[in-house]
Amino acid sequence: MNGFFAGTSILYFLGCLALGVLYAWLLYRGNKNLDKKLRYILATIRIIVVTAIAWLLFAPLIKTLNYTLDKPVIIIGQDNSLSVGQVKAAGFNQKLYEQNLKILKDKLSDKYEVKVYHFSDYVGDGLDFKGQGKLTDASSFFQKVKDEYTNRNVGAIILATDGIFNHGGNPLYSINQINAPVYTIALGDSIPKRDVLISNVNYNNIVYLDDDFTIEVQVQAFQSDGENTILTVNQNGVKVQQQSLAISGNSFVKTIPVKLHAGKIGIQKYTVQLSTLQNEITTKNNTQTFYVEVIDGRQKVLLAAAAPHPDLGVLKEAISLNKHYEAKLVLADDLNATDPSKFDLVVLYQLPDVQNISTSFLQKLTTLKKPTWYVLGAQSNVGTFNQIQNQVNLASANGSLQEVYPDFANGFTNFSLSEEDKKQFATVDPLLMPFGRLTVNASATAIFNQRIGKVSTQQPLLFFTTDNGLKTGYLMGEGLWRWKLSAAENETEQSALNDLISKTVQYLSVKDDKRRFKVFTSKSAYDENEAIQFNGTLYNESYQPVNEAEVKLQVKNEAGKIFNYVFSKTENGYQLDAGTMPAGNYSYVANTVLGGQKFTASGSFYVNALIAEYQQTTANHQLLNTISKQSDGKLFMPADLLKIADEILKNENIKTISYEDRKYNELINMKWLFGLILILLSVEWFLRKRNGEL
């Protein structure tokens, strides 16, 4: 295609030149007034001008070629983690190693483009030999190479590390995506040293008050056959567990379950420690600290009734099956001595009753605005019931009862019941409901409607209402014990009734958070290399988010030191990046003022210490050798690292690449050509006029 273009251009040019010659010949062939020599000069000028103008009219393309040389990029990655800094092989000279690595860089820079990075839990520019990184993530180093040097001539990667990678993916999966040889420098010591350590602790971040919970401590020991160590667990500095451990074998691993008791609310600091052995390579891996948040997850439910009833036993049993709920049954005269403020939910079973035993108790309950679940039955005082609440009215109740069956209401979404549960309720016996005309607030949501015989109605049987954020439940009939017997007769393994009662209690007792000022961390537990993120929301009296006011934050560590911050404003709230913090337990208090009113929000979080770099001290040179072989590179010991330059130089695949850049420009874009034509025409005009031709 290029040959055709060139041939066509030559023909065009010859045609334009012929046109210029013809034009000049016709113009000057019969002119006898001009000197012969001057005629030749003027004819030549006219030939050039006409040829150029004709050539411009055809507007041919002018091809220009530029060649760019791309030297190979050699990338050096230096492991800057704690494991490299703390474990040295016998005879290793740190200063000499650092000097030689810099010499290698300078030597390669003469012929190649050299880029240098250090990596640990992050990737940074340049060399850094401090060895303070909390984690080793080689995959992030390879990902950076892939992201920044795609479509570049990457000649080779020099990776100086001990092969201990404890974060991110396996680097073996990354090297295939780069297509460059990896020359590894084997740091650290691959010979196991005498050491006993806690390699891992499995635990739950959150436990409930008065629960027993188990942590799993994984203990490892090397070159310590026949030794004994003592495992100790401290809670907030006080010893709570201790046991002796016999080490068998020079490569010993054992997982030890430790049972603990959550007896105190709040964030609890636990320290697991192994007693040290003589001549251990390091003792920093003998201890591990972690934090567990103990919460009082038990919601207290009061079952209030005027007299015993089989339904009360069913309710109490179902509520108590959930370990986070505690049910207390109070009857008759004991009710008036009971303080309802100490409970999260009150179940009024056939209260108010026909004998008005609970009048004083109900008066106290009404003033508290507590979540309540009404269960009506034969002993209910329907008239008083209609008076003490404004969501439901049962008119014309004459003391008689009617049988009602549960009919599941479609569209109920407050909580879910399984299809198996729904099938069970379709076969249960009826409840006994006080007879009367039922009127319910339009906003009520029913889980069961009433079915009278075989006729389904839209009158609710079990339903919920919400009034200014206060949740209330209503069950319009007694006889739950019959539902339990129905399940027993059908030999059903899972009790749908227990599930229904449990979910009803949970729904009613959960409190809506209506605070106007909220500040919270993105999570309750951080690692010490993670930035602590705070978020805040502030609402006006109409409960609309605003952010005009300034929000200040104080963070306090375990030693009582206070750190002060000011939140940044987002579109509808507040945000703060407090950066990383040392391991420990922290509390915080945020303050702001809106409309002259002061608001305060508080909370806590904890930062876990990262000890992964101490949990493996034996270098993995085998992995480094695999990385090199898989990428057509080679492994070198630190003493031989200068030989890497020679290895790269003799690698024929590492060479400069020349990129050809072709550009095609139209002749009409060349401004100098217009200037030349103008000058030539001006010269011709001047010479002709001087000799009387114009």
Order of alpha helices (4+ residues) and beta strands (2+ residues): alpha-alpha-beta-beta-alpha-alpha-beta-beta-alpha-beta-alpha-beta-beta-beta-beta-beta-beta-beta-beta-beta-beta-alpha-beta-beta-alpha-beta-alpha-beta-beta-alpha-beta-beta-beta-beta-beta-alpha-alpha-beta-beta-beta-beta-beta-beta-beta-beta-beta-beta-alpha-beta-alpha-beta-alpha
